Amino acid sequence: MKSLLAFAIVTFFAITIVMAAVFRNQRARETLRFLRNVAYGYIIAILLIAAWRLWFS
């Protein structure tokens, strides 16, 4: 089940990247920008949690 989910996620990203790069699809580009911003937020959240744990432990 996990491998099927991982395959679906990888396939989604591959199709989105191809649509954005090859076909110049605007919606695919917006999706990639949104996912990039989500990834930046995730990284910032992890850094804040790490700083919190270092400060209070």
Buried (B, 14 or more C-beta within 10 A) or exposed (E): EEEEEEEEEEEEEEEBEEBBEEEEBEEBBEBBEEEEEEEEEEEEEEEEEEEEEEEEE
